[in-house]
Amino acid sequence: MPGEASTVDAAQGPPAPNPFNFQTQVISTSPVKSNIGQRRGHRYKHSSISAQHQIFQEPPPRPPPVLPASLPIPTIAEAWKSTQRDQRTRLYWSLCHLAVAVFVFFKSEGSLAAMALSHLVFFDAGSAAVCAAVEVLGNFEVWRRSSIRHPFGLERAEVLAGFALSIFLLFGGFDLVSHNLKHFLESVGNHEAHHEHAHERVSAGSVDLVAAVAIVSTLISAYGLKNHARIAKVMRVSYLAAMPSVLSNPFHFLTLFFSALIALLPMLSISLYTWLDRLICAIIALAMFGLGMRVAIAQGLMLLMSYGGSNGSSGVSAVLREIESESAISRVEDAQFWQVHYGLCMANLRLNIAKGYDETSLSKLRSRISSLIQNRLGEGYGTGGFIRWEVTLQMQTDAAT
């Protein structure tokens, strides 16, 4: 029919115009890029502009630090594994020396002099233990090497331990004085029970055994461990310097001398025995108090970063006068001396130098001043001295010359 044909032609004719500009888009199935979201700007660092104007420069390479921040401190297990055979022998002997001190203390009942001797043996045993521990800790780098956390290593711990032993000497001296006064007041008060006990003396065999073990233990520690060596060097007791090496140490001298004297007490009468027993106790108490005070002052100065060795301020003043006598030095602007530990001292000096001296002359002057301080205050080389001096000199030209 003609109506139906026209309808079909209209349906197959050109499509009506679309008022919207829609286009078919095909979604890609390719994988997502890995650098999505990253900055895509120009890389100035590798561009010609950066190379020409040097806008971005690489930092200069840093040298490794001279001092480490810190060094590992060994544990007890690590310290024990690092010990050598001779070091373990010294550790075992320090325990034996402590056992000897306990034995002397319990055997001293009835004798004030023997009880005072036990205090000296306790001090010797403590010093022997410190020496043995120092040898073991010396196996590790942290003991001697400087770090930011411990600028002078751990060697100042030995000074602290020696200071604690000096406090023990002081309190031991006070303890002996109190015991001696107690027995003296009891004898004056005529208390019969205490009076009889005071005149009761120990047997000759017991006293001889106490004196013998004290002498033997002191000699073994003196020759084997060299205990008290550094403390005695700091004290510098001049009136014992002419004696043999063991007796020149005041602590060894006290123990050996009074041990031999106590061994002779049973040979005396009862009245003389009682009088000498109290006298020896009083002398040992005074000696412990005097030596303890000197050791505490010497080591306290080290802990406070001061200097008290080699005649103290007089020795330093003599060195400064000799430095000022140099023709190149107009005056010493500032000088600081201190002792860090038993083996190290430091000297910082600021000097005003006259004009007309070149670097070679100043270098020789530095060497002369360092040698002067080392030889005068550090006892030099070849004299048995072990103190090392680190000298820092700051030189500036004197404007007045």
Secondary structure, 3 states (H helix, E strand, C coil): CHHHHHHHHHHCCCCCCCCCCCCCCCCCCCCCCCCCCCCCCCCCCCCHHHHHHCCCCCCCCCCCCCCCCCCCCCCHHHHHHHCCHHHHHHHHHHHHHHHHHHHHHHHCCCCHHHHHHHHHHHHHHHHHHHHHHHHHHCCCHHHHCCCCCCCCCCCHHHHHHHHHHHHHHHHHHHHHHHHHHHHHHHHHCCCHHHHHHHHCCCCHHHHHHHHHHHHHHHHHHHHHHCCCHHHHHHHCCHHHCCCCCCCCCHHHHHHHHHHHHHHCHHHCCHHHHHHHHHHHHHHHHHHHHHHHHHHHHHHHHHHCCCCCCCCCHHHHHHHHHHHHCCCCEEEEEEEEEEEEECCEEEEEEEEEECCCCCHHHHHHHHHHHHHHHHHHHCCCCCCCCCCEEEEEEEEEECCCC
